[in-house]
Amino acid sequence: MLVSAHELYAGDIKSVLVSAEQIAARTAELGAQVEIADDGSKALERMAAQPPDIVFMDIRMPGMDGLETLRRMRQSRELAG
């Protein structure tokens, strides 16, 4: 059971069968702290403030797409140590 993870959701994933809000609600029921970011830039800002244990990412976000956001997240973690 997941109990102490910090998760970050980024993007507009309302077009899939399950929305970000539904995933966040279910995950929070397990005791995880959940955050939702509307785009890649906000996701990177939130990641810098508190690195998540798990990231669910929409790859087709407006502005910076999910793949570029993930590349930058990975690069940021590699630089940090």
C-alpha positions as CSV (number, residue, x, y, z in Angstrom):
1,M,0.0,0.0,0.0
2,L,1.2,3.5,-0.9
3,V,1.1,5.6,2.2
4,S,3.8,8.4,2.2
5,A,4.4,9.3,-1.4
6,H,4.3,12.8,-2.8
7,E,2.8,12.9,-6.3
8,L,2.6,15.5,-9.0
9,Y,0.1,15.5,-11.9
10,A,0.9,17.8,-14.8
11,G,-1.3,18.7,-17.8
12,D,-4.8,18.5,-19.0
13,I,-5.7,14.9,-18.9
14,K,-9.4,15.5,-18.8
15,S,-9.8,13.8,-22.2
16,V,-8.9,10.3,-20.9
17,L,-11.3,7.9,-19.3
18,V,-10.2,9.0,-15.8
19,S,-9.4,12.6,-15.0
20,A,-6.4,13.9,-13.0
21,E,-8.8,14.9,-10.2
22,Q,-10.2,11.3,-10.0
23,I,-6.7,9.8,-9.9
24,A,-5.7,12.3,-7.3
25,A,-8.7,11.6,-5.1
26,R,-8.1,7.8,-5.2
27,T,-4.4,8.3,-4.5
28,A,-5.1,10.7,-1.6
29,E,-7.4,8.0,-0.1
30,L,-4.2,5.9,0.2
31,G,-2.6,8.6,2.3
32,A,-0.4,10.2,-0.4
33,Q,0.0,14.0,-0.7
34,V,-1.2,14.9,-4.2
35,E,-0.6,18.0,-6.3
36,I,-1.9,18.9,-9.8
37,A,0.0,21.2,-12.1
38,D,-1.8,22.6,-15.2
39,D,1.3,22.7,-17.4
40,G,5.0,21.6,-17.7
41,S,6.4,24.9,-16.3
42,K,4.2,24.7,-13.2
43,A,5.2,21.0,-12.8
44,L,8.9,21.9,-12.9
45,E,8.3,24.7,-10.3
46,R,6.5,22.3,-8.0
47,M,9.1,19.6,-8.4
48,A,11.8,22.1,-7.4
49,A,9.9,23.0,-4.3
50,Q,9.2,19.4,-3.3
51,P,10.5,16.5,-5.4
52,P,7.7,14.0,-6.0
53,D,8.1,10.2,-5.6
54,I,5.7,9.5,-8.5
55,V,4.7,11.6,-11.6
56,F,1.7,11.0,-13.8
57,M,2.3,13.1,-17.0
58,D,0.1,14.0,-20.0
59,I,2.5,14.0,-22.9
60,R,0.3,16.4,-25.0
61,M,0.2,19.5,-22.8
62,P,-0.1,23.0,-24.1
63,G,3.2,24.9,-24.1
64,M,6.0,22.6,-22.9
65,D,4.8,19.1,-23.7
66,G,5.0,16.2,-21.3
67,L,8.0,14.6,-22.9
68,E,10.1,17.8,-22.6
69,T,8.9,18.3,-19.1
70,L,10.0,14.8,-18.1
71,R,13.4,15.3,-19.8
72,R,13.9,18.5,-17.7
73,M,12.7,16.7,-14.6
74,R,15.2,13.9,-15.2
75,Q,18.0,16.4,-15.9
76,S,17.2,18.4,-12.8
77,R,17.4,15.3,-10.6
78,E,20.7,14.2,-12.2
79,L,22.2,17.6,-11.6
80,A,21.0,17.6,-8.0
81,G,22.8,14.5,-7.3
